[in-house]
Every structure is written in structure tokens, then in C-alpha cells.
Amino acid sequence: GSLLMPPALGAQAPMTAGMPASPGGHSASRAVLAPASPAPSSPVPVPVSHVQSPRGSPGSMPLPSPPQSPSVAASPLMGTRPPPSPKRSGSGETGSTIAPCGDDQMDEDMVALCRKIDTDGSGTISELELLAAVRAHPDVAAILLPGKAETIGDEQATFDIVDELFGAISGGKQRLRYGQLIGHIKRQGSKTMSGPSSELRRLYLQIDGDGDGSVSKLELYEAVRRSDEVARIVLHGKSCVAASDEETFDEVRTTFEAIAGGKKRFEFTDFEAYFRHEAGVGGPAGVPRVDRASKRVFIIGPGFGRQMNPRQSQLIEESGYQVHWCWENLPNPETPNFDVRPYLDQIRRELADFQPDVVCCASKGGAYIASLWLNKLWCGPTLLINAHPCCGRIPDEMPVVLCQGSNDEVYPTPRSRLEEILRTGNPDKCFLYYTANSGLLPTGHYTRYGDQHNMASLQTHGCLTRLIDGLLSPEGPELHMVRTWRDRLTDSRLESEAWLGYSPESLRRHWVSRGRDEHKLHDVPRNSEEFARIHAVFKAQPKEPPAYALKPPEEWERVQVLNVQRIENAPILDGCSMPYYNSLARAIEDQEVAFEPGVHTSWAFHGADANAIDSIVNNVVAGFQPLASGTRGASLWGSGTYFARDARYVADGGFCGQPAIDGTRRMLACLLMSGIPCLGDPQHKGVLPFRKKPHRYNSSVDCLASPEIYITQQSGAAHAAYLITFR
């Protein structure tokens, strides 16, 4: 059905829902809206040809015979957690981008190192144990304190270094988990584990004048004055020749503080992390695409809608997988307490023959997958469409995607219950693909509708096959889905975004001032590459039609960018945006996920009237203030500051306030530190659900398949980088 734009919301930044007006009580004009149509109905049935698939490869291990057990209805998975079972070798094994915490899955050498440190055998490491191990074992000291072997004889110096190291890894906790220490070692890139960038190492050796393995502020300043190559790296492309000593020292001090993070000296690991993450130029490296031709998808036919919902089936069959339908002689378990036991042997035989990488089921077919889980006949990646009442718990370490719509008329299940089910599994391997109604507009209409039992959204944006790919991806389904949000954008936009940079610090390399002057806005020359890049991102339209009812695309093509001004506000960048960015990176990596600028950060747009823009640009404490009290508009996806992926949405939705006398309007281009988002909810009041305790989701969006609206709950989560004047 047709979808609507939210109205312009009066606030300090009018794209803030559930938020206050700025001190001046600014407001923006509202878009003219039409009522949304009802959610789409089921497609008309058409016949679909059966796809033949090759049998299991020779030597494949057969699946065990099903043990005698009660029917699924009599013994649902609600109350018992079956013990872990072996998965088929080489069939869709998934995991996080950093080794999981289980000892049996970690690198044996690293686990042995942890056990050597963990003298009381508790499975965790105290600061005293770490200190004793560094003093007693040279190999431990070499790995954890590279370049500082000469300090081991000095008890006070050793204690200070270990104390600082322990605090940085533990985040203030009393003991370290093995996974935390191993994650630190991997990121450290010591030569015993993984080699760092040779180019960064070469530059670091130039800076480390006394060769003691660490760099002071004075050493960094002297290296900048001594080497133009170092200066251009540290000063973000600038040379120190034309600058005064005072200006150069101020620039060096800012960079030093960003690298050192409050320490008096920094080491190579800090230097490498800064220029890998904080530089954020060039975009994410990405992960290998799933080779669909080599992957086998096993579909349990009853409930999947092969005839009643043929397009859903066709999407899988046409995507290049090897597909097998388990269909013949399997009844649709329509009745309550339906006993599936007589049919398990048939499914077991077909699983053994086909040796699938993924099993898919939907609707009432969930009764079969629940029984397969319960009897340990399948423990590999599973796509479950609709939350069948029998599926109340996810078996240990199993990759599962659960798809559900808020308007499911067959199995209505509250979001809180779905999240409870997902928490029984591994958050790096499980993902809830959920669609929901937005909050209500003042007119009483929704801007988006959640799916019904027949989940129409799976047939858009390549969603269904992306979810299957996510189950097969080494990074897990949730992170794979977030990564593939980039695929909704054109290559030219992504190229321009990468040129601009994906971290707050990368923006500084374009600055022409120190950012501490009263004047924060600086014109970007129209004939410069910087102007062309901003223009490209501003004018870009997504590959797929937007979800909201905007003006015709031809009208957007006629919009002209008249001026681009760079916002150079050092107090905000250094005191608000960069600290949040660094904290976000640490929080994501503490969840054993690799932080990637361009995946966990993105570019978006924000509309506001003249007074609100002035406040955002010039405030030296917090540009965006998402959690202040008061509201003048509907909370469509929860409280926070709202940003649009596409500039066209901001302009066509009337979020830029009243045009000036000459007809011009203004809009902010912002760098978002979105992290790992969840689906928004009108009931979110600034605190988002947990992803992996103690870590919560970092932002929220309007859609998990292809988000067009982002909502941030922290002032540092968005940095206003450019002010664009257009007509």
C-alpha cells in the first residue's frame, strides 16, 4: 500500500519526534498528507514449477534416526533447553567477526595464554593475576606490553602500565573474561598473533624518536616539525610549513589527545587503531559474498505458501541456490495438538540425502521445525517465517532468523515475547526480522504498516534472500543485514561518502581553520572536489523506490544546490562527537564484533528552521539535543533526533522550515554514528532494548530491510558536517 511521510515536527531540530522545541520554540512547515491505504493483501495464486536439486555429496554424514518423543504440542520448546548437538560439517556454519568466548572455539594458543594468567582457574582474570603474569612470564609481557620489556624491572612503572591496560580492557570491571583479553590481543596486532600494517609501523618508528615503544606529546610535535610526511598524516593532509608554531602545536595536541585517549603517552596499538578506525576514510572492506550456487536450501513445504504465496517461493528458487522441497505426503498441521511424529522419519531421510546448508519453514510448518529441533534432527541455520507457538526457545548456538509482522492475524505475538525468544539464542547468530506499525500521525494514520501473516515485506529489497545469505555469512544474520543496507545506495553515492570520510576526525582534514573561532561556517568552493562530493550525496536517489509518498522524481532533479558551507566546530567534534565515536567503537568490539566505519557509521540529512540550524551549528556543548523534555509532534518511532537517509525526503517532507524570501531552503548533511540499530517503536523513550547485555542497541530505524529514517538518542551520535543551501 501507499506509505506516508511523517509531518515536520516542531523541535530544536524539527526532525525530532517526541522531542522539545529549541529555546526559541522553532517550528517547521508540515507536508500535506493523504491517508495510508490498508496493508497489502495476499497475492493471487499461480502455478510454480518444481526445482530439482542434486543429492547429498558422497561421504556426507547421515542424520540420526529420530528418538521416540511426545508430539510437539505435548512437549513444546517453551520450558526445556536441549543440549547442544553437532552441526553438519561445512554447512552454513556462522559466527561473529571476532572469535566467540567459548574456550573450545577460540584459538588454542590464546586460550592457553589466558589459562597461564588465570592462576586460580576461575575462568576470569583479575588485575593482580595479570600483573603477576607479566612479571613472571616474559612471553606474556612480550604479547601484552610490546616494546616495554625494559620497564618490567621497575615495579612502579610495571604496575602503572598494567593498571592502565587492565582498566582499558575491562571497562572498569573487577575481572576480565578470556574473550575480552583475546579480543584486545587480536586488535593489538602483536607479531605473535597477527602482523600490523607495515606502513603505519614505519611511520610510527619515525615518530618514536627515542625508540622506547611509546610516544609523548613532545615527540609527536617534534616528528611533525621534522618530517613533512608525518605532518601530513598527523595534521590530516596539511603541511606545517605555512602554520605558526602555536597553530601546529594546537593541531598536534588535538590529534595526540584523540590517539592517546587521556594517557600521557600512546603506543603503536593506539596509533594503528586511530588511523584504522578514527580516520574512517575509504569505506568498509566488506566480507565475501555468499556463493549461492554452492549452497543448499531445504524448504519444508506445508505452510510455506508454494501455491498460495508463489512469489515468496520463486524468490528463493530464482536466486541461485540449490533448492529442495520437502513436500510430498506432508500434511499441513492445521489442527491444535497435531502430532508430527509420524512424519519426522520422512523429513530426516530427505535431510540426510540433501545435506542442506539452511532449512526454511513458514506458518504452520513451524510445528515440523520445532519437532526437528526438539529431537535434535536439525541443528543448523534455520529461517523461520512467523512465530509458531511451538517455537518458544532456540537451541544452543544455532543460527536462526525469526521473521514476524506486528499485524500477524494467525500467530499474533507481542514484540517483547519475540525478543524473549531470541534472547535464548546467541545474539551474534540470531536475528529478529520484525516489521511494525509506526506511531500514529495527528491525522490518525500510520506512516508504515507492519506485515500480516503473509509477510509482504520479505518480497521487497531482496529481503528474503538477504536473510538466507545472512544465515550463511560468517558475521551472522544481523550484521549481514546492516551491511547490506549499503547495497540500497548507488555506487556513486557510496564513492562520494567514502571520499568525505566515515568518522568525525576524517572530516577535519578538509578544514581551513582550527574550528575554535566564533565563525563556524566556511564556504566550500564550487569548483572543488569537496563540493562535487557533497552535491553527489545530496542529489543521490536510492536504487529502489522510497517507501514514503514523495513528490515526483523529476521535481527533485530540478532542485539546484546554490551553496555548501563546511561546519568547523572543534569543541563539538573533540568534546562530543569523537568521544561518542570512540566509545561506540569500544562497545561494539566488546561484543566481539569488528567496528567498521561506513557500516556502523553513515551519512544522512536533517532539516530544521533558521533558528534551530544556528543553534546546531554554533553550540559548543551539544549540537543535537535529542532527549530534552517536551514535544510538538508525534513520536512515530520513539523519542530521539530524526535523520533521513535521503535529502529528497527532508526537502519534500517540509522539514526545512519556511523558505527564505528568495525561495531558498537549507539542510544539514550529517555523519551518523548509528552503530547497530534496532527497529524503532513509539514506546521507546530514549532507552533502547538490550542487544547483548550490558550493551544496548545504539540507534533505531523505521525498517530493518531498507531503513530510510534513523533515530539517535545521544547528542554525540550525529555530527553536523555541512550546511547546504538549495532551491
N, C-alpha and C positions, 0 to 999 in steps of 0.2 A: 504494500500500500504506500501511498504518498507519505512522506515524513516531513516534519516541520522544523523550522529554526526556532530555538528559544528566543524570546524577545530580548532586546537590550535591557540590561539590568542596571539600575542606578546604583553606583557604588563609587568608592575611591577609584576603582578601575571598573567600568561598567560591565566587564565580562566576569564579574564576581557574583556567584549565586550564593544566597544565604549569608551575604556579607554586607558590611556597612557602607554608607556613603562616606566619602573623604571629608576632611574637616570643612570643606566648603560646600558640602552637600551636592556634589556634582551629579548630574544625571545625563542619560543619553536618549536619543530618539528610539522609538520602537518600530520594529518591522511590522508590516501588515501581514497577518496570518490567516490561513484558511484552516478549517477543521481537518484533522487527520482522518484518513479512511480506516476502516477496520483492518485487523491483521489479515494477511492473505489466507485464502482457503487452500485446501489440498489440490494438487494438480489432477488433471483428467488422466485416467489410466491409459497407457498404450503398451503394446507388447514389447518385450526386450529379449533379444537373442541370448542364449546361454553361452558363457565364455568357457571354453575348455582350457585346462591348465595342466602342466606336466606334473607327474607324480613326484614323490619324495626321492631324493638322491640316494644312490646305493650307499649302504653303510650307515644310514640315519638310524638313530636310536629310537625304537618303538616306544610309544607311551604305555604306561602300565594299565592293567585291567582295573575297572572301577571296583572299589570295595563296596560291600553291602552297606547301605546307609539309608536313613529315612528320606522321605521326599523333601524337596526344597521347602515346601510350605510348612512342613512339620519341623524342619531344622534350618531356619534362615541363618544368614551370616551375621545377624544382629549381635549375638552375645558371645560368640567364641571366635578366637583368632587362630586359624590353623597354623601349624608350624611351617617354616619356610621349606620350599621344595626346589629341587634343581630345575633350571630352565634349559630349554633346548640349546645346545651349543651353537653359537654363531647365528642365532635367530633373533635379531632385533634387540640385543642387549643394549640398555641405555644407561646413562649415568651423568652426573654433573661434570662440568668442565674442569673441576679440581677433584682429586681423589676423595671418595667418601670416607666417613670416620671409622667404619668397621675395620678392625685390625686385619681381617682376612682379605680385605680388598685393597689395602694400602701397599705401597712399596715396602718389601720386607726389610731392606736396609734402613729405611727411615723409621719403621716401627721398632727395629732393634735399637736404634739410637734413642728413641723415646724411652724404651724399657731400661736402657742403661742409666738414663737420667732419673727415672721413676724408681728410686731405691726402695720405697715401701710397697711397691707393686699395687698401688691403689687404682691405676688406670688414669690418673691425673698427675700433674707436676706442679709442685709448689715452688715459690721463688727460692727458698733455701736449697731445695734439691737442684735447681738449675745452677745456682751459684757453686754448690759443691762439685757438680759435674764439670763445670768449666774449669775449676781449679785442679781437679783430679785427672781429667782426661784430655790430653792435647787434641785428640781428634774432634771432640765435642767443641772445644774452644775454637778450633780452626773453622768449623762449619758455622757456628753461631756468632763468632766475633772475628770475621775475616779482616786481616790487616791490623789486628790489635794484639798480637801474641806478646808483644813487649810489655803490655800492661798487666799481664797475669801475675807477675811478681809483686805488683803494688796492690795490696789488699783493698785500700780505699778506692783506687781507680777501678779495680775489677768490680767491686760492689756497685759503684755508681753506674758502670756500663750495663751490668746485668740487671740492676734495678730498673733502669730506663728501658731496656729491652723487654723485660717481663711485663712492665706496665703497658708498653706499646702493643704487645701481642694479646695480653689478657683483657685489655679494655677496662681495667680497674677491678677485675675479679681476683679471688684469692688463689685459684688454681687454674692451670692450663689443661685443656683437653689435648690428646695426641694430635687430633686433626688441626687444631689451631697452630701448634708448633710446626707441623709438617707443611701447612699452608704458608707459614712465614718462610720456611727454608726454601720452598719452591719459588716464592716470589723473590727471595733474596738473590737467587740465581748464582749461588756459590759454585765454584768449579767442580766440587764433588758431586753436585746434583744436576745442574744444567748451566750451560755457559751463557753469560750475558752478552749483550751487544758489544762487539769489538770496537765499533766506532765510538760509542759512549764511553767505553773503558779508556780508549786512547785520549779522549778529551778530558776525562776525569784525572788521568795521570798528569796532564798538563797543568791542571788547576791545583792538584795536591803538591804544592811546592816542596814541602819537607818530607814527602813520601811516607807519612805516618799512617796513611789509610783513611784519614778523615780531613775535612776541610773546614776552616774557620771563615768567618765573615771577611776578615782581612785578607786571607789567602784568595778568596773568590774575587775580591775587589782588585787585588794586585794582578791576578791572572787576566781579568778583563782589561786592565790598563796595558798589560804586556802583550796580549795576543788578540788580534782582530778577529780570529776565528772563534775564540772563546767568547769575545764580546758579542758577536752576532748571535750566538746561541743563547747566552745569558740575558742579553738585552732584547731578545725577540726580533732579530733581524736588523737592529740598529747598530751603528758604529759609535764608539765613544769619542772619536776624534773631534766631532763638532760640538760635543757637550762639555759643559763645565765639570770640574771635579765634583762639585756639590751635586749636580744633577746625576752624574754617573753613580756616585755613591748611593744616592737615594734609590736609583733603579736596582743596583746590586743588592741593597738591603732588602728591598721588597721581594726580589727573587730568592734571596737566601732564606728569608723567613718562610716563604712558601715551600721551599725544599726541606728545610730543617724541621718544620712543624713545632717550633718552640724550643728546640735544642740549641746548644751553643755551637755545636759542630755537626756536620752531616757526613754520612758515609756514601759509598758508591751505590748501595741499595736504595738510599733516599734519592740520590741523583738520577738513577735509572728509572725509578718509579715516577718521579716528577716529569721527566721528558718522555716517558711512555704514556702515562695517563693524563697528567696535567696539561701537556702540550696539546693532546687531543686533535691533531691535525691529520687529515688523510682518511678518516673514517675507519670503521671496524674491519678487521681482517676477514671475518666471516668464517663459516665452517663448511666442510664439503657437503654438497647436495646429496640427498639420498638417491642411490641408484635404483630407481623403481623397477627397472626390468629384472633385477635380481631378487626382488622382494616378493614374498608370497602372502597374500591376504586371504584369509579364510572367513567367509561370511555365513553366519547362522541365519538361514533364510526366514523362518517364521518370525513375523514382527518387523522385518527389515523393509517391507513395502516394495518388493521387487515388481509387483504388478500395480499396487495402489499408489506407490510413490516412485515411479520408474526413474525419474531424473536423479534421485539420490543414488540409485544403483549404477546408473550409467556413468556418473562422475567417477566412481571407483574403477569401473571396467575400462573407461577411456583414458585413464591416467598413466597407463604403462605398467601397472603391477601384474603379476601372475595372480589370477583370482580363482578361487574355488568356492562354489555354493554348496553348503550342506543343507539340503532342501527336501529331497525325496523321502517320503514316509515319515517326515517330522510334522506332527500336528501343531497348530497354533495353540499354545497353552492359555486359552481364554478364561477358563473357569478357575475360581479360587481353589487353592489346595490341589492344583493339578500335579499329578505325580510324574515327574520327568524321568524317573529311574529306568523304566523300560527302554528308553531311547539313548541312554548315555553310551552304551556299547557301540552303537552305530556311529555316534559323533567321535568316540575315541578312535575307532578304526580309521575314519576319514582324516582325523588329525594326524594319526601315525603315518598314513600314506602320503599326505600332502606336505607335512612338516612345515607349517606356516611360520611366518615372522610376526604376524599380527592376527588377532581374532576380532571380528566386528560383530556386534549384535545391536538390536534396537527393540524398543517397545516390549511386548510380551516375551520376546526371545530372551530377555534378560533372565528369565527363570532358568534357561539352559546354562547360561554362563555362570550364574550363581551356583548351580549344582556342580559344574566343572571345577570351579574354584574350591568349593567345599570338599570335593572328593580328590582334589589335587591332581586332576587330569589335565589341567592347563594352568600354567603359572607364568606365561609370557605376556608381552604387550597386548593390551585389550582396549578397544574402543567401544564404549557403552553409551548408546544414544537412548535417552530417557532413563530416569532413575527408577528402576524396577524395585518394588518393595522388598524383594528378597535380597537385594544387594545392599546390605547395611554396613559392610566392613570390607576393606581392601586387603587382600593377603599381603604378607610382609614382602617389601622390596619389589612389588610388581608394578611395572609401568602401566598406568591406567589414565585414560581420558574419559571423563564423565560429561555428557552433554545434556543440558536441560534448559527449558524455557519457563519463564515465570507464569505463562498462561497455559501450561500443560493441563488439558482438561481430563486426561486419563490417569496420570500419576502426579497430581498436584503436590509439590514438595517445597516447603519453605527454603529459602537460600541458606538460612542458618543450619538446617538439617543437612543439606548438601555439603556445606563446608565442614560439618562434623564428620561426615563420612570420609571426605578427602583427608582429614587430619589423621585417620587411621593408617594412611599410607605414607610413603616417602614424599615430601614436598618437592624434591627435585625430579621425581619420576611421575608424579600425578598432577593432573590439571583439571580444574572445573571450567569447562566452557559454558558460560551461563549468559543468557540474554534476558533482559528485564525491561519493563516499562520505565520510562523516565518519570520524574516528578510531574505534577500537573502544572500546566500553564494557568495564568489567571483566567483564561477563557474556558478552563475545564478540560482541555485536550492534552494529549501526550505528544512529545516530540519523537519518541521511538516506542515501539511495541516489542515486548518480549515474545519469543516463539511460543506457538502452541505445541501439541504433542507431535505433530508433523513439523519438524524444525526447518522452516524455510530458509533461515539464515545460513545453514550448512551448505546451501547451493549457491551462495554468493562469495565473491572474493577468493575462490579456490579453497574455502574454509575446510571442507571435509577432508580433502586430500592433504592439506597442510597439517591437520591434526594427526593423520596417519603417519606422515613424514616425521612429525614431532615425536611420536612413539618410537620411531626407529633412529632418532637423532641421538648422538652421544651427550648432548647438552640437556636432553629432556624436553617434554612437550611444551611446557610453559615458556621457557626461554626461546625455544624454536619459534613459537608463535609470535613473541615480542620481536624477535629478529626479523621475521618475515613481514612485519609492518612496513619495513623499508621498501619491500617489493611493490607496495601500493603506489610509490612515488616514481616519477620519471628519472631516468639516468642523469639528465641534465641538471635537475634539481639536486640530486644526491651529490653530483660532482661539485656543484657550487657550495653546498653545505660543507662538504669536506674541505674545500678551499678556505672557507671562512673559519672553520675550526669547531670542534665539539666540546671544548672546555672553556671556562671563564678566562683562564690565563692565556689561552691561544688568541683571544680577542685583542689582547694588549699589544700584540705585535704590529697592529695597524695604527695605534695611537700616535698622535703628533704632540701630545702634551703629557705631563706627569699625572694628569687626572685629578689633581688636587686644587685646581684653580676654581674660581667662582663660576666661570663659564664652562659648562659641561658638554655643550653641543658643538660639533665641528663638521663643517660641510665636507662631504666626500666628492671629489672631482668627478664630473660626469663622464670624462674620458678615461677614467681609471678602471682597472680590472675589478677593484673592490665594488665600485658602483654596478658594474655589469653582473657581478655575482649576486648582490642583493636584489637587483632587478629580476634576475632569473628565478630566485627563490620566491619572490613576491608574486610574480605573474604565473608561476607554475600551477598547472591543474593536475589532479591525480589521474592515474591511468584509468580508473573506474569511475563511473558517475557517482557524485556525492549522495549521501543518504538524505540530505535535507533539501527542501524546496527553495532553491536559489533562483536568481534571475538567469535568463538565457546566457550560455557561454559567450555568445557574440558580444554581449554588452561588456563582459569582463575584458575581452580582447581590446575593446576601445579605451579602457582605462589607461591613463598616462601617469608615469612616475615623474614628478616635477623636481623633487629634491630628496636627497638622502643625507641625513646627519648622523654621524657617529656619536654615541654617548660615551664619554670618558669620565667615569666616576670612580676613582680609585678607592675611596672609603667603602663604597658598596662592594666593589669587586674583591678587595682584600679582606674586608671585615665581615662580609655577609655571604657572597656567592662562593668564593673559594673555600672558606671553612665548611660550608654545607657540602660542596662538591667532594672535598676530601673525606668528610665524614660519611657521605653516601658510598664512596668507593670502598672504604673500610668495612662498612656494614654489609655490602653485597659480597665482598670477598670473605667475610666472616661466615657467610652462609655457604662457603665453598663453591662460589660462582665467580668466574673471571669477570671483572668490571671492564666494560668496553665503551669508551666514548663513541657516540653515534648509534649505539644500541640502547644504552642506559641514559643517554642524553639526546636531545633532538631540538630542531628549530620549529618555532611556532609563532603565532601572531596574537596581539592583544589590542583591543580597541578601547578608547576612553575619550572623554571630552578634554578641552584645553586645560582646565584646572587640574584634572587628575593626571594628565600627562606631565604637566610641570612638576607635580609632586613626585611622581615616579622617577623622573629624570634627575631631579636635583636633591632629593632626600639623601642624606649621607649616612643614615642608620639602616633603613629598610625601604627599598623601592616599592615592593608589593607588600601589602598588609592583609593577608587573606583571612586571618582569624579574629579581626576586630569585631565588636558587637554591632548588632543592628542589621537590617535588611530592607531593601526596597524592591526585591524581585523574588521570583520562585526559585526554590532550591531543587533544580532538576536532577542533579547527580550528586548532591551533597554539598556541604559548605567548602569553600575554598576559592581560589582565584582561577578563573576560566581562561583557557587559551585555545585557539583554533589551529589545527594543522595547516589549513589553507587560508591565505589572505583574503581570498574571494568571499569566504564565509563571513569574515569580520565586516567587510565592506557592504555586502548585500544584506546582511542582517541588521544594519543600522547601529553597529556598536561603536562607531567613531564620533558620536555626538552630532550636534548640528554643524553642517558645513559652514566654512567661513564665508564672508561676503563675496569673495571671488569664486566660491564654489569648491574650494579645496578642502580635503579632509586629511587627517593624519592617523597613523597607525604605528605601533611598536613591533619591531621584529625582535624576538627574544630567544635566548638559549635556555632550554628547559633541562633541569636535572631530574628527569622523570623516574629514573631507577627501574624498579619492577612494579608496574601498575596493576591494579585490580579493577574490576567493573565498578563504576560509581553506583551510589544508592542515595536516594533522597534522605535516608535516615543517617547517613554519615555526617557527623557533626565535628569534623576536624581530626578524628581518630579513626584510622583505617584498620581493617582486620589484620590479625597476625598471618604472616606467611610461614615463618619458621622461627618459633619463639627463641629469643625475645624480640626478633625482628618483625616489624610490620611491613605491609606494602607501602611503597614510597609515594604513590600518587594514584589517581583514579582516572578512568576514561569512560567514554559513552558506549564503547563497543569493543569486544575483545578480538573480533575478526579484522576490523579495519577502523581504528579509532580516528575520529575527526575532532573530538573535544578532549582536552586534557585538563584535569583539575589538580592544582597543587595546594598543599595545606601548610607549607612553610615559606617564610619570606625569602629565604636563600635558595629555594628550589627553582627560581626563574631569574634570569639576568636580562634586563632591557639593554640591548646592544645597539640598535639603530632606530631612528625615528624617520618614517617615510611619509612624505607629503605627496598626495596623488589627487587626480581629478578625472 
